[in-house]
Each structure stands twice: as structure tokens, then as C-alpha cells.
């Protein structure tokens, strides 16, 4: 069977790759070597997308020096959005829920605030946001997206009355 860099408990585009089992996830999470490799793979992919990890403990991110050229690639090729969704889901499976939050917020900022990734915006809102496992963090991110979405009246990713009262 082919080995995946970011395995999940569900089938992806490659139907020959076997989905992970709960037992395998537990075994991965217990292995320091596997988890170190996982973080190295995550950082490698971040670099490919023009993103640097600032703090490995928190998962905080920033643009890499080559961000402009890498963002052009992200805007041009939408298949990257599927990979990012997969990475986000895998982060959650492996216990890196804080990393999920930082990566989603990074993409929300770049799409809605900085407007550097217009062709990623839809995926960030439709898919990336909803990979975040923590309900509380997901709500915060939906609220953040709503605050920066233009026009706000067209925001469909959360109930307007609850978004207005949030916090």
C-alpha cells in the first residue's frame, strides 16, 4: 500500500491508500520519532506554501521570505486546497489542534484581510474553517472571518444574530 504523508481515517483522492485506524493513530501519537517526523513534514509543506512556523510549541505562523512567489502558486493551482484540508484534518488526528487554529487563521487573514490569496478564500471558508476540532476555537475563527468578510451581509458561515452577540 502507498504511504501517505498526512494520513487520515478516511479515503482521499488516492483510493489505493488505506485509511488510518484508531489504533494506528494512538501508536503514532505515542511515538516521539513518528511525531518528530510528522512535524518535519508539516514544516516542509508550510515552506512549500510560503509559510514559516515561528513557534513550534504554539504553532504560530508567519509569511516566509518567498511568500509572494509561493502564494502565486497557491492562487493558480486549486489542488493545493485539497492538500491543505488534508493537512488540517491530520493535524487534528495527531493532537495538534492548536496548529490547526493557527493555520486556519493564517489563511483567513491572507484571504480576507490581506487579500493576497483570493482563489483560496472559498476553501478557507468552506473547508479549512470546519476542520478545527475545538468548537470554541472554531467559533472564534468563524467570528474572525465574519468581522473581515466583505460584504458582511453576504456571510453565510454562521448565524448573523449569534455573530453580532459573540463575546
C-alpha positions as CSV (number, residue, x, y, z in Angstrom):
1,X,0.0,0.0,0.0
2,X,1.2,3.5,-0.7
3,X,2.2,5.6,2.4
4,X,0.7,9.0,2.9
5,X,2.5,11.9,4.3
6,X,-0.7,13.1,6.1
7,X,-2.8,10.0,6.7
8,X,-6.5,10.2,7.7
9,X,-9.2,7.8,8.8
10,X,-11.0,8.5,5.5
11,X,-10.2,7.8,1.9
12,X,-8.7,10.6,-0.1
13,X,-8.1,11.1,-3.8
14,X,-5.8,8.0,-3.9
15,X,-8.1,5.0,-3.5
16,X,-5.1,2.7,-3.2
17,X,-4.1,4.3,0.1
18,X,-5.6,2.6,3.1
19,X,-7.3,4.9,5.7
20,X,-5.7,5.0,9.2
21,X,-7.2,3.1,12.0
22,X,-7.8,4.5,15.5
23,X,-5.1,2.0,16.8
24,X,-2.6,3.3,14.3
25,X,-3.3,6.9,15.3
26,X,-2.8,6.0,19.0
27,X,0.5,4.3,18.1
28,X,1.7,7.2,16.1
29,X,0.9,9.7,18.8
30,X,2.9,7.6,21.4
31,X,6.0,7.5,19.2
32,X,8.3,10.5,19.6
33,X,10.1,9.5,16.4
34,X,6.9,9.4,14.3
35,X,5.6,12.7,15.8
36,X,9.0,14.4,15.1
37,X,8.8,13.2,11.5
38,X,5.2,14.5,11.3
39,X,6.3,18.0,12.4
40,X,9.2,18.0,10.0
41,X,6.7,17.0,7.2
42,X,4.3,19.8,8.3
43,X,7.1,22.4,8.3
44,X,8.2,21.2,4.9
45,X,4.7,21.7,3.4
46,X,4.4,25.1,5.1
47,X,7.6,26.1,3.4
48,X,6.3,24.9,0.1
49,X,3.3,27.2,0.6
50,X,5.4,30.2,1.6
51,X,4.8,29.9,5.4
52,X,7.2,29.7,8.3
53,X,6.5,28.3,11.7
54,X,7.5,30.9,14.3
55,X,6.9,28.8,17.4
56,X,6.8,25.0,17.4
57,X,5.2,25.0,20.9
58,X,2.2,27.1,19.9
59,X,2.1,26.5,16.1
60,X,2.3,30.3,15.4
61,X,3.0,31.1,11.7
62,X,4.2,33.9,9.5
63,X,4.9,34.5,5.8
64,X,8.2,33.1,4.6
65,X,10.6,35.2,2.6
66,X,9.4,33.6,-0.6
67,X,5.7,34.0,0.2
68,X,5.0,36.2,-2.9
69,X,6.1,33.5,-5.3
70,X,4.5,30.6,-3.3
71,X,1.2,32.4,-2.9
72,X,1.1,32.8,-6.7
73,X,1.3,29.0,-6.9
74,X,-1.5,28.7,-4.3
75,X,-3.7,31.1,-6.2
76,X,-3.0,29.4,-9.5
77,X,-3.5,25.7,-8.6
78,X,-6.6,24.8,-6.6
79,X,-5.5,21.2,-6.0
80,X,-3.3,22.7,-3.2
81,X,-6.6,23.5,-1.3
82,X,-7.4,19.7,-1.0
83,X,-3.9,19.1,0.4
84,X,-4.2,21.9,2.9
85,X,-7.6,20.5,4.0
86,X,-6.0,17.1,4.4
87,X,-3.1,18.5,6.4
88,X,-5.5,20.4,8.7
89,X,-7.6,17.2,9.3
90,X,-4.4,15.2,10.0
91,X,-3.2,17.9,12.5
92,X,-6.4,17.3,14.4
93,X,-6.0,13.5,14.3
94,X,-2.4,13.8,15.6
95,X,-3.4,16.0,18.5
96,X,-2.1,19.3,17.1
97,X,-5.4,21.2,17.4
98,X,-3.6,24.5,18.2
99,X,-1.6,24.1,14.9
100,X,-5.0,23.8,13.1
101,X,-6.2,27.1,14.6
102,X,-3.0,28.9,13.6
103,X,-3.1,27.6,10.0
104,X,-6.7,28.4,9.5
105,X,-6.3,31.9,11.0
106,X,-3.3,32.4,8.7
107,X,-5.4,31.6,5.6
108,X,-8.3,33.7,6.8
109,X,-6.0,36.6,7.4
110,X,-4.4,36.2,4.0
111,X,-7.7,35.8,2.1
112,X,-10.0,38.2,4.0
113,X,-7.7,40.9,5.5
114,X,-4.6,41.0,3.3
115,X,-6.5,39.7,0.2
116,X,-3.3,38.0,-1.1
117,X,-5.0,34.6,-1.7
118,X,-8.3,35.4,-3.5
119,X,-8.5,31.9,-5.0
120,X,-8.1,30.2,-1.6
121,X,-10.8,32.2,0.1
122,X,-13.7,29.8,-0.7
123,X,-11.8,26.8,0.5
124,X,-10.7,28.6,3.7
125,X,-14.3,29.4,4.5
126,X,-16.0,26.2,3.2
127,X,-13.4,23.6,4.3
128,X,-10.4,24.9,6.3
129,X,-12.6,26.5,9.0
130,X,-14.6,23.4,9.7
131,X,-11.6,21.1,10.2
132,X,-10.9,22.8,13.5
133,X,-11.9,20.3,16.2
134,X,-12.3,22.7,19.1
135,X,-15.9,24.1,18.9
136,X,-14.8,27.1,20.9
137,X,-11.8,27.9,18.7
138,X,-13.9,27.2,15.5
139,X,-16.5,29.8,16.8
140,X,-13.7,32.3,17.3
141,X,-12.4,31.7,13.8
142,X,-15.9,32.0,12.3
143,X,-16.4,35.3,14.2
144,X,-13.0,36.5,12.9
145,X,-13.9,35.6,9.4
146,X,-17.3,37.4,9.7
147,X,-15.6,40.5,11.1
148,X,-13.3,40.7,8.0
149,X,-15.7,39.4,5.3
150,X,-16.9,41.9,2.7
151,X,-19.8,42.5,2.4
152,X,-20.7,41.2,5.9
153,X,-24.3,40.8,4.9
154,X,-23.3,38.0,2.5
155,X,-21.5,36.0,5.2
156,X,-23.2,32.5,5.3
157,X,-20.9,30.5,7.5
158,X,-22.6,31.4,10.8
159,X,-25.9,32.9,12.1
160,X,-25.7,36.7,11.9
161,X,-27.6,37.2,15.2
162,X,-25.1,35.0,17.1
163,X,-22.1,36.5,15.4
164,X,-23.2,40.0,16.4
165,X,-23.6,39.0,20.0
166,X,-20.4,37.0,20.1
167,X,-18.3,37.7,23.2
